[in-house]
C-alpha cells in the first residue's frame, strides 16, 4: 500500500521484502513522485500495514 504523507511517500508492504525488492519499490516511488510532484521534495519510507 502506498500513501503520501506530509513529507514522505510511505510504503506499507503486506509482507516481508527482500533488499532487491525494496530497492525496486524505492526506485518506482521516486519515478512516480517526479511525475506527480516534480517541484516538491519527498522522502520515501517503509512502514507496517495498519489494521
C-alpha distance (Angstrom), angle and dihedral (degrees) to the residues before:
residue distance angle dihedral
X1 . . .
X2 3.81 . .
X3 3.76 126.5 .
X4 3.76 132.6 170.9
X5 3.77 112.3 -129.2
X6 3.79 124.0 -170.0
X7 3.82 94.1 -82.1
X8 3.80 105.2 3.4
X9 3.74 145.7 49.5
X10 3.79 103.9 -123.6
X11 3.80 116.9 -153.8
X12 3.80 115.3 -161.4
X13 3.82 109.1 -172.9
X14 3.79 120.0 -159.4
X15 3.80 91.4 -135.1
X16 3.79 142.8 10.3
X17 3.81 118.1 -56.7
X18 3.76 129.6 -146.8
X19 3.79 117.0 -128.1
X20 3.82 89.9 -107.9
X21 3.82 92.9 51.2
X22 3.81 91.1 46.8
X23 3.82 89.4 52.7
X24 3.83 90.5 49.8
X25 3.81 91.8 50.7
X26 3.81 91.0 47.9
X27 3.82 91.0 51.8
X28 3.82 90.8 48.2
X29 3.80 90.5 49.8
X30 3.81 91.3 50.6
X31 3.82 91.0 51.8
X32 3.79 91.9 47.5
X33 3.81 92.9 49.6
X34 3.83 92.3 48.8
X35 3.81 89.7 55.7
X36 3.81 99.3 39.7
X37 3.83 98.9 36.9
X38 3.82 107.8 18.6
X39 3.81 95.6 163.4
X40 3.80 97.5 44.8
X41 3.79 129.5 79.7
X42 3.79 117.2 -137.8
X43 3.77 133.0 174.0
X44 3.79 122.5 -137.6
X45 3.76 119.9 -134.0
X46 3.77 137.3 169.2
X47 3.79 125.7 -130.0
X48 3.78 140.4 164.2
X49 3.79 122.6 -86.3
X50 3.79 109.6 -97.8
X51 3.76 116.6 -131.3
